[in-house]
Amino acid sequence: ERFRDPKSLAEGLHSSGFKRIWMLDPGIKQENGYFVYDSGTENDVWVQKEDETPFVGDVWLGPCVFPDYTQSKVRAWWANLVKDFVSNGVDGIWNDMNEPAIFKSVTKTTPESNVHRGDSELGGCQNYSFYHNVIFFCPLL
C-alpha cells in the first residue's frame, strides 16, 4: 500500500543515482487473499511436513510457507512471479534468508523431517538455497 507504483519509485531512485537492489526472502506470508500465497496454494508449491500439509515457519512477516524449489514446476512458478517483479526495474536481487531461516526454532531453520518433493533425489534441503538462487537468473537473462 505504501508503494503503489513501484516502477516509478525505482526509476526515480535510479535517476537520482541510487542502485536498486531488491531483497527477497523465500518465506511467503500465509494470508488468504495475498495473491502469491493463494497462487502457491492452488499450485501445491509449498514445502510439506511429514503429514503432507504445508510447513509454516515464523520469519519477518510472521507465519510463512516456503516454496519447494526442488521441483521444476515450482521454479517455473516462482520465475514467472520474479519476471513480473523485476520488470519494475532493478539493478540486482539480494536473496536473503534462504537457508531457509526460521525465527521460532531451536535450529533456526526448517526441520529435517520436512518433505522436499524434488524431481529427483537432490540430497536434502541443503539444495534449497541453491535452487532458490538458480531460478533468479532465468528471468534476468
N, C-alpha and C positions, 0 to 999 in steps of 0.2 A: 504493500500500500504506500510505503514511503517513496518508492522509486517506480512511479507509474510508467515512465518512459526510459527504460534502461539504455536504449540505443543512443538517445540524445545525451544522457548523462555521460556515457562512455565517450562519445565524440567530443563533448565539451571538456572533459578531463584530458583527453589526448591532445586537443588543440592548445591546452594550457601547459603542455609539456609533461604531463603525467603518463606513466605507463600503466596500462590496465591489466592487472594480474588478478584474476578471479579465483577465489579459493572455494573448492568444492569438497564436501565430505560425503562419504558413501551412505551415511545414515539418512534415511528418508523419514520425515515426520509421519508418525502413524496418526493420520487425521482424515476421516471420511470427508470428502469434498475437496481435498487437496489433489489436484489433477495427477501429480506424479504418483502419489500413493494409490489413488484409485486405478490408474492405468497399470501400475505394477501388480496390484492385487488381481485385477482382471486377467492379466497375462501370466500369473503364477510365477513371478520372478524372484521371490524372497528366499533367502537362506532359511532353512527349516530346522526345527528342533526334531528330536527323535520321534515325537508323536505326529510328525508331518504337519504341524502348524508353524506359521512364521515365527522365527526368533525375534524377540523385541528386546532391545537394549537401550539404556539411557545415555544420551550424549547431549550436546548443546541445546538441541531443540526439545529435549525431554524424550519420551518413548519413541524409538525409531526402529524401522525394519531395514534390512540390508539386502541389496540386490545380490543374487548368486552369480557373480561374474564368471564362474567356471562353466556356465552354459552359454553356448554361442548365441542362442535366441535372446538371452538376457543382455549380452554385449551389444547385439544389434538394437535392442530396445533402448538401451542407455545411450548408444551412439546417436540415435535419432533425436533424443532429448538434448544431448550435448550440441548437436549440429544447430538446433534452433537457438540454444543458449549463446553459442559463440557468434552467431550471426549479429548479435548486438555490438560486436567489436571488442576484441580482447587482444592483448599482446602476449599473454601467457596464462596458463592454468596451474594452480597450486593444488595438487591432490593431497588433501590432509586427512589424517586420522584413519588411513586405510589399512591399519594392521589387522583387522579394524579395532579401533579404540572404543572401549565401553567404560563409562564412569562408575557405575554402581556394581562393580565386580572385583573380586579379590585379585584376579589375574589382569584386570584392566583390558581384557579382550574377550572375544566370544568363546563360549565353552567348546572344548574339543569334541563334545558329543553332537554338536550341530552337524546337520547334513548338507553337504555341498553336492548338488546333483549334476556334476560336470559331464561333459560329452564323453569323456574317457577318464580313466584313473589319473588324477593330476597330482597326487601326493599330499593332500590335505590343504588346509586353509592358508599355508604359507604362500600359496599361489594367489590368494585373494587380492593382495595389493598389486601383484604383477598384472593380473587381468584387469584390474581397475585402471591401471596406468596405460596399458596397451590400447584400450579402446578409445582413449582420448586422442590418439594420433590419427585414427581413421577419419573423423570429420574435419580435422585440421589440414589434411593433405589436399 
